[in-house]
């Protein structure tokens, strides 16, 4: 499975961005996808995840501001990010895998920078 993120960039605080992650290869092996982020000096943080059945998880730090979604085929996943703050600045990674090993595949990451 290969994962390709897009949609990162520079945005002012309070603005919005929408990240996309396109999966290719053996996508039938994917049962859960998600987004991690990592800011300099900080550990990786699970931001949100979504299963093939549509069950979602969103971290408390972004709840009510970020929304995860996917297409029916589970080959494209999205992260709508609204009301962005400086603390959201990080590299965002798309992650996918089967339930037994759902951090199995990682994308290259896309930079999100929020400016004041």
QUIDA-V851888 format. One record per pair of residues at least 6 apart in sequence whose C-alpha atoms are under 8 Angstrom apart, sorted by the first residue. I is the first residue (numbers start at 1). J is the second residue. D is the distance in Angstrom with one decimal. If there is no record, write none. Layout:
BEGIN
i->[I/I]
j->[J/J]
d->[D/D]
END
This chain:
BEGIN
i->[1/1/1/1/1/1/2/2/2/2/2/2/3/3/3/3/3/3/3/3/3/3/4/4/4/4/4/4/5/5/5/5/5/5/5/5/5/5/6/6/6/6/7/7/7/7/7/8/8/8/8/8/8/8/9/9/9/9/9/10/10/10/10/11/11/11/11/11/12/12/12/12/13/13/13/13/13/13/13/14/14/14/14/15/15/15/16/16/16/16/16/17/17/17/18/18/18/18/19/19/19/19/20/20/20/20/21/21/21/21/22/22/22/23/23/23/24/27/27/29/29/30/30/30/30/30/31/31/31/31/31/31/31/32/32/32/32/32/32/32/32/32/33/33/33/33/33/33/33/33/33/34/34/34/34/34/34/34/34/35/35/35/35/35/35/35/35/35/36/36/36/36/36/36/36/36/36/37/37/37/37/37/37/37/37/38/38/38/38/38/39/39/39/40/46/47/47/47/48/48/48/48/48/49/49/49/49/50/50/50/50/50/52/56/58/58/58/65/65/65/65/66/66/66/66/67/67/67/68/68/68/68/69/69/69/70/70/70/71/84/85/86/86/86/86/87/88/88/88/89/89/89/89/90/90/90/91/91/91/91/92/92/92/92/93/93/93/93/93/94/94/94/94/95/95/95/95/95/95/96/96/96/96/96/97/97/97/98]
j->[23/24/25/26/27/105/23/24/25/105/106/107/21/22/23/24/94/95/105/106/107/108/21/22/23/94/107/108/19/20/21/22/93/94/107/108/109/110/19/20/21/110/17/18/19/20/110/17/18/19/110/111/112/113/17/110/111/112/113/112/113/114/115/17/112/113/114/115/84/114/115/116/83/84/85/86/114/115/116/82/83/84/85/82/83/84/80/81/82/83/84/80/81/82/78/79/80/81/78/79/80/81/76/77/78/79/76/77/78/94/75/76/77/74/75/76/75/74/75/97/98/52/74/96/97/98/51/52/96/97/98/99/102/49/50/51/52/96/97/98/99/102/49/50/51/77/94/95/96/97/102/46/47/48/49/50/94/95/96/46/47/48/49/79/92/93/94/95/44/45/46/47/48/92/93/94/95/44/45/46/47/90/91/92/93/44/45/90/91/92/89/90/91/90/59/58/59/62/56/57/58/59/68/56/57/58/68/56/57/68/69/70/74/68/66/67/68/81/82/83/84/79/80/81/82/79/80/81/77/78/79/80/77/78/79/76/77/78/77/114/114/113/114/115/116/114/112/113/114/111/112/113/114/111/112/113/109/110/111/112/109/110/111/112/106/107/108/109/110/106/107/108/109/102/103/104/105/106/107/102/103/104/105/106/103/104/105/104]
d->[6.6/5.6/4.6/5.4/6.4/6.8/5.6/5.2/6.2/7.2/7.7/7.1/6.3/5.7/4.6/6.6/6.8/7.6/7.4/6.4/4.7/7.7/5.3/5.2/6.6/7.6/5.5/7.0/7.0/5.5/4.3/6.5/7.4/6.5/6.5/7.2/6.3/6.2/5.7/5.2/6.5/6.5/7.0/5.9/4.5/6.1/7.5/7.1/7.5/6.2/5.4/5.4/5.0/8.0/8.0/7.9/6.1/5.0/6.1/6.2/4.8/5.9/7.2/7.6/7.9/6.3/5.0/6.2/7.7/5.4/4.7/5.9/7.0/5.3/5.0/6.4/5.7/5.7/5.5/7.1/4.2/4.9/6.3/6.1/5.4/5.6/7.5/5.4/4.4/6.2/6.2/6.2/5.2/6.7/6.8/5.6/4.4/5.9/5.5/5.0/6.5/7.9/6.8/5.7/4.5/6.5/5.5/5.1/6.3/6.2/5.7/4.4/6.6/7.9/4.8/6.1/6.8/7.3/6.5/6.9/6.0/7.8/7.6/6.3/4.8/5.0/5.7/5.3/7.7/6.1/4.8/6.0/7.8/7.0/5.7/4.2/6.1/5.8/5.8/6.2/6.4/6.3/5.6/5.5/6.4/7.5/7.3/5.6/4.2/6.6/7.4/7.7/7.5/5.5/3.8/6.1/5.9/5.2/6.3/6.2/5.5/5.4/6.3/7.9/6.6/5.5/4.8/5.9/6.5/5.4/4.4/5.3/7.3/5.7/5.1/6.6/7.2/5.6/5.3/6.6/6.7/5.9/5.4/4.3/5.9/4.6/6.3/5.2/5.4/6.6/6.5/4.2/6.4/7.3/6.9/6.0/5.2/7.2/7.2/5.2/4.3/6.1/6.5/5.5/5.1/6.7/7.0/4.4/6.5/7.0/7.1/7.7/6.5/7.3/7.6/7.7/7.8/6.1/5.1/6.1/7.7/6.6/5.5/4.5/6.1/5.6/5.0/6.6/7.4/5.7/4.6/6.4/5.8/5.2/6.6/5.7/4.2/5.9/6.5/6.9/6.3/7.7/5.1/6.3/7.0/7.9/7.5/7.5/6.8/7.8/5.4/4.6/5.4/6.1/5.5/6.6/5.9/5.4/4.4/6.0/5.3/5.3/6.2/7.0/6.7/5.8/6.7/4.3/6.6/5.8/5.2/7.9/6.8/7.5/5.9/7.3/5.6/4.6/6.5/5.5/5.8/6.2/5.2/6.7/5.8/5.1/6.1/7.7]
END
